[in-house]
Amino acid sequence: MALVSATLQTDILAIFLAMNDIVEGGDEYQAEKVSKAIKKYILAGKTTTSDSGAAPAGSYSGASDGVMTIDASQLEEDLLNTFNAKYGNDDLADHIATDIDNACKAENTVQATSKGTISSTGSSFSGPAVGKFTGTKTLISTPLKTCFSSMTGMLTGGNELYAQVFATAIDAYMKAGTITVQLKPPFVSGSGSGKIA
C-alpha cells in the first residue's frame, strides 16, 4: 500500500482526455471522476502513527497502521460548485485546493489499529484508533495557479501538463500532511501522530 503520484496522474489524464469528446455535462463528469480518482489514490496509502496513552493495566506505548478515506460524494458536490462558478485562474486554483482540503481534513477519515505494550508489565496490547488528516492547501493551489497561467495560449499538451501538475500537487500535499489519531476502547485514553505515505 502506498500513495502513487503516477497512478493518480494517469487517472486524471484519462479524465481530461475523455472530456474532449463531451459536449454537455463536462463539469459534472470532471467533478465526479476527479473525486473518485482522488479517493482511490488516498485509499492506496497507509497511515502510520506513534501512539501513547493508557490501557486498563497501565501506561501504553505503541504504533498504529491504518487507512484513510474521503467522502467522494461531498467532494464531487463541492468541485461541481467550484467549476460552475466559472472563476478566474487564481480563484479556481484556490477553490479546488479548498475543496480537496475540506474533504481530507474531515473528522474520522482515518481508521487504524494501534499495537504496542503495557509499560509496567511488558505485555502486548492493541485496539482501534480513529483520526484525521491535516494538510497545507497552498501545496495544491500554488502549483495549480502556475499551471493555469502556463496553459494560457497552449495549443497542445495542456491536458498532460494539468494532469501532471495536479497529481504532483496532491501527492505533495498528502505526504507533507499530518495524521492524528485518538485511541479508542479498550484503551482508557491516548493519542498519536504520524503520516500517510
N, C-alpha and C positions, 0 to 999 in steps of 0.2 A: 504494500500500500504506500502510495506516495503522490504528492502533488506534482503533476507533469504539465509544464507550460506548453510543450509541443503538442500534446493531445488537445488541450483547450484551443490552441491556435488553429489546429486542423478543423476542429468542430465549428469554430466561429467563422473561419474562411468559407466552409461549406454553406453556412447560413447566408453569408453575404453574397456568394455566387448564385445561390438559389433565388435570391431576391431580384436578380437581374431579369428573371422571367415572370415576376409577379406584377400584374397591372394594378390590382387593387388589394388592399389589406396588407401591404408591406410592413407597416408599423406593427400591426398585430402579430404578424408572423415573426418579425425580428424580436419583439418583446418575449413571446413565448419560447422561441428556440434558444435565445441567448440565456434566458433564466434557467432553462433545463440544462444547458451546457455548463453553466457556472456551478449548478448543483452537482452535476456529475463529476466535475473537476474536484470540488470540495470533498465529496464522498470518497474519492480515491485517496485522500490524505489520511494521515494518522496523527492524532493528538497525543502528546506526552507531557506529563507534569510531574514535578517533585512535590510530595504531599507531607503534611504533618498534622497531627491532631490528637484526639483522644478516642480510645476504644474502651469498652466496659472494663477491661482488665488493666488499663493504664495508658501511658503515652504511646503514640503511634508515629512511625515514620515509614514512608514508602514512596511509591511512584504509580502513576496511572497511565494506561494506554486506552485510547478510545477513538471515537469518530465524531465528526461534525457534520451537520446538515444545515440547510436553509429552507425557508418556506418559498419554493419556487413560484407558487401562485401569487403570493403577495409581491414578490419581486417583479413578476410579469406585469401585474397591475400598475406598479409604480413606474416601471420603464415605459409602459404604453402611455401613461400620462405625460411623461417627460418627452417622448417622441412626438406626441400630438400637440405639445405646446409650441413646437417649431422655434426653439431657442436659437440664438446665435451660437457660434462655435464654443466660446468660453463658457457660456451659461449651460450649454448642452453637456460639456465635459463635467462641469461641477454637479449637475443634476444626476447624470449617470453614476458618478462616483458616490453621491449621497444615497442613491437608491441601493447600490450594491452594499455600501457600508451599513445602511439600516437593516438590510437582510442579514448581514453577517454578525452584527452586534446584538441581535435579538436575544432575549433570555432563553436559557435551556436548549441551546443549539448543540451542546456537547454532551455526549453520553460516554462514560468511561468506567473502568474498573480499577480501583486502587489496590495494590498488593504490597505488603510490607511486613513489619514485625512490631511486636509489643516490646517496648524498651526494657521493662522490668523483668520480663520472662524470656525474651528472645523467640517467643512463639510466633508463627505466621498468622497473619490476619488479612482479610480483604473485604471489600464492599464496594458499592456503587459511588460514583462521583458524577455530579451534574454541573455544567458550567456554560461559559460563553466566550466569545472572541472579541477582542478589541484591536482595531487597526487604525492606521492613519490614511484617511481617504485621499489626501493630496498625492499619495503614491499612485493613485489611479488618475485623478483629474489633471495633474500637471503633464504627464506624458500624452494624454488624450488631447489637451489643448495644442501641444506642439504638433501632434499628428494631424489634427484637423486643419491647422494652418498650412502644413506641408501639402495636404491633399488639395488645397485650393488651386484649381487650374490643372491638376493632373489629368492626363488623358487615359493613361493606363497604369495599372499597378496599385490603384487606390484601395481595392478590397484586400489585397495581400498586405499592404502596409498597415491598414487599420487592424486587421486580424492579428498581425504580429505584435503591434504596439499594445493593443487591448489585452491580449493574453499575457504578455510580459508584465504589464502594469498590474493586472490582477494577481499574478504569481508573486510579484514583489510585495504587494500589499498583504497577501496572506502569510507569506513566510516571514515578514517583519513584524507581524502582529503577535499578540499575547493571548494565550488561553488561560483562563482562571476557572477553577472548579471548587465546589463545596462538597465535602464528604457527607454522605447520607447514611442513615441507619443500615447496618448495625453500628456504624461509627457513632460516637456520642457527639463529636464535633470535629471540625478540621477543614483545611482548605489546601489548595495547591496552585501552582502556576507553571506555565511552560509554553510550548509552541505547537504549531501544526506544520507538518512537512510531508 
